[in-house]
Amino acid sequence: MLTPLMNRPLALTAAVLVATLTHAEFPTAQQAGHTHTPAEAAAELSKARRRFSPELERIKALAGRWEGTTFRQTEGTTAAVVTYEVTAAGSAVIEKLFPGTPREMTTVYHDDSTGRLTADHYCNAANQPRLKLTESQGERLSFVLSPDSDIKADLENHAHELTLTLGADGSLVHDWLNHYLGRPAQERNIKLRRTR
């Protein structure tokens, strides 16, 4: 059943709604239980930004140079170097895959505003998929393409999934899965040991 308000022309309904909202009383921050000044709130937010997720702390512990091998069906097994550098007051880690080579790629790990680990991957496919942590179990950190990635996932070749295995024996394994035309396409496995 339509109410009298719903029968009115749209412009009149919008005008009534705006007038109602304009005169409505909304609680202030103090009334809502917040007693912080803007400066205090800013300081609290700054402090919260420096409380990093346990998963980011694990990535930060990888800082240094790692060497090993990479395998991809189309390339076979080749030598691999991966470096990790902590930056931005400890809030991010820069991973360089195959630095100094034509296939170099960079991934920046950081916590998003909800405290979840995110990996922004700057790929040699000339796109930048954003991967979100979906599982943190034991030695494994698993990431999947985030819906807010600025790529055409149904068309482009892109990194779609990543699993990092941080072995208790000091090893590090990357398992990447690329998608192409919206379907799984290629896998890459990288096995590494820290060299410094």
Steps between C-alpha positions, in 0.01 A plus 500: 500500500636845412521760773395860425870595487566239232216639281656848486713603205869408540622861534255573782594175678869591477430851636308355798783254569768770488297726732448211742871411505604863531298544820572156647722491804804279458717419802838670513816302561482591870136389523586171333744420781813642336679759709807547285604825343595475131870511600450215749308298241779560246765385750295189578464421129874549447571257784255246358669519159821378665338185641577263216337166429689184602511409130674827405749438781576161344563663161724762664710217646590398142714815450812413302602309189367156410627270223377176349309381196178576321296263287239585241372251243584731207851584631621194688717545810722808525696681770304747714585791729240674718567792736296647784538850642303651788398861432260779608571483876443125499154525341590338167734243345630523144558162337696492176472184293791445260655845561713649223358268232245567223242297694539702822177550700426682824245419767426737788356335811312720749199490729184661365283730712330197661834347605494225235821426309487609137747443215510750213681316219669704226523235233714469189165450322471881549204478739467536877274239660420550869500178700333470842596254770231231519668250731780496754554144614821370653785565256268612217368841398247479216388795287232536232422779254303775668177615333628861514801422276530745213530234230269322257521160668272337242744587219851579621775259591557580868619365834179368657619294796816483711593266780814569701636216712745620764660174604613427853826382340568855369374433149261724309272377221282708268216335309344741250197427284428726203161529332441584135158563340346445842639149550806343668788512251856469634667405825839615625684340789797673665714321763737718699757515780625817667854595396521825701 
